[in-house]
Every structure is written in C-alpha cells, then in structure tokens.
Amino acid sequence: MAVWLAVGLVWMFLSGRTRPALQQLLRSFFQWKILLIVLAMLLYVGLEIFCLRSVGFWDTSLLKDTILWTLGVAFVLLVNSGTPTQDEHYFRKVLLDNVKMVALLEFIVNLYTFNFWVEIILVPVLFLFGGISAVAASDKKYLAAKKLFDFVITVFGLYLLGFTIVSIVHDIRVFASMENLRSFLLPIFLSLGYLPFLYAFILYASYETLSVRLSIFLRDNRSLARYAKRKIFEMCFLNLRRLDRFMNYEDAVIDLMNLKDRDDVVRLIQEGRKRGF
C-alpha cells in the first residue's frame, strides 16, 4: 500500500490536472492549528509508548505495529472526530472495535502474507473490485454486478483464511509466541490509552465551534461574547455530553443569536440548567 501510495503521489505531482488540487490540499493541511493538533497527538502517542516501555511491554520490535496503528487508527480517529458526540456510545464503540472477533480475525490473517510482488498486484485489484462493488450498490440495475464482485471478494477472503490456518498449523510454535501476543494486544492498549486524548480533543473542538458561533453572532459586542463563553464553560465544564446537548438544542442556538446583554446570558444559562445541560 505504501508503494502504491507513493506511485500515486508522484503521478499526481507530475500531472498538470491534479497537481494544483494536491498543492492546495497540502497547503490546507500545513496550517499551524492542524500541525499543532497532529503534534499533540504524536506527543501523546509517544507518552503512551513510554508508559508501555516502562512496564516492560513495548520494545523496538513493535515499532512497525505502532506506526501502523498511529497512521491507521489514531490519525483516522482524529480526522473523523468532527461530530461523534451525537452518538452517546461513540467512545465505547471505538474501544470495542479493537477487541471484537473481527479485529482478532484481521490480526490472524495479516500475520501471514504472500511474497512482495503478489501483494503489489493484489492491492489495486482488490481496491478495484471493492470500488466497483460500492458504485454498483448505488443503483438497483447494477445489483447483479455487485453480487458478482462481492462473491469474488468473499471467495478471496475465505482463501486468505484457509491460507492462514494452514500456515498456523505448519508453524504453530511461531504463531503461539509472546511476540505475536504483544503485537495483538498493542492496538488494544494504545486505543484504550488514546481515549482521554480523543475526548480532550473533541471537547476542545466543540468549545472552539461554540466560540466561532458566538464571535459571529456577537461580532459587535465582543465583551458580551467573552462573558457568554465563560458562563457556558462554567455550566458545561468538561462534560462533553452536556456541551453537545446544549449546542444541538435548537432554542439555545436561537437564544445565542439574540443575546443583547448579560441578563440574557444569565437567563440562557438558567434555562439550560433547568433542562439538564
């Protein structure tokens, strides 16, 4: 996947059609706020690794697994954490996704791979099949094509599972090793330890959204905007669910738009407390 990603990036840089869009994407990413958040994430993951190393669990043999988890889980969760608080069980689901049977099955299947050139060919082929299946699902007239490609993907998945089982039987001692156990447990431990950072980030992002709204609604009265921010923070504090309910309550949004003085803010907070915000 890294090889194909590198090929794709090189092609996009060389292509006159896609180069401007890619440059704009990179400029958008390299904003100081985004870089600061990513740096904070990396420092936090580094702290997790330090803690795991201090108890004798982590060593350099887990470096590859750590990098893959950071790019494939930590970073993706950070990017996708725009409005997760609408789901009251969001954080529970994040943890359960790492311990359910599918995660165990994926781990076992990924222990045994084909040679490099077979993998190089499989990546674009499977990507193509999956893309065609997704496009075919958008229209009932392509249902037959979707069933065909889903069948091919399923057969290949069963073949991978069989290949893995045979490999395990032939090399059971290597499979049932402490190294593999640590490799399996690492994402679980990292994900569990990552939840406080994810919670703090979502809380910060929610307060930032509230701040932007108030700055727009009360752009002619900045002192009132600051007062409203402070009182709402005192009401919700570190309770993300309470803040989310307040921000998504229609009457509260209307009241924020119609704030005229501090008495209006006090009435808004009193009404919020009555409603359990």
C-alpha positions, 0 to 999 in steps of 0.5 A: 500500500505504501508503494502504491501510495507513493506511485500515486503521489508522484503521478499526481505531482507530475500531472498538470490536472491534479497537481494544483488540487494536491498543492492546495490540499497540502497547503490546507493541511500545513496550517499551524492549528492542524500541525499543532493538533497532529503534534499533540497527538504524536506527543501523546502517542509517544507518552503512551509508548513510554508508559508501555516501555516502562512496564516492560511491554513495548520494545523496538520490535513493535515499532512497525505495529505502532506506526501502523496503528498511529497512521491507521487508527489514531490519525483516522480517529482524529480526522473523523472526530468532527461530530461523534458526540451525537452518538452517546456510545461513540467512545465505547464503540471505538474501544470495542472495535479493537477487541471484537472477533473481527479485529482478532480475525484481521490480526490472524490473517495479516500475520501471514502474507504472500511474497512482495510482488503478489501483494503489489498486484493484489492491492489495486485489484482488490481496491478495484473490485471493492470500488466497483462493488460500492458504485454498483450498490448505488443503483438497483440495475447494477445489483447483479454486478455487485453480487458478482464482485462481492462473491469474488471478494468473499471467495478471496477472503475465505482463501486468505483464511484457509491460507492462514490456518494452514500456515498456523498449523505448519508453524504453530510454535511461531504463531503461539509466541509472546511476540505475536501476543504483544503485537495483538494486544498493542492496538488494544492498549494504545486505543484504550490509552488514546481515549482521554486524548480523543475526548480532550480533543473533541471537547476542545473542538466543540468549545472552539465551534461554540466560540466561532458561533458566538464571535459571529453572532456577537461580532459587535459586542465582543465583551458580551461574547467573552462573558457568554463563553465563560458562563457556558464553560462554567455550566458545561465544564468538561462534560462533553455530553452536556456541551453537545446537548446544549449546542444541538438544542435548537432554542439555545442556538436561537437564544445565542443569536439574540443575546443583547446583554448579560441578563440574557446570558444569565437567563440562557444559562438558567434555562439550560440548567433547568433542562439538564445541560 
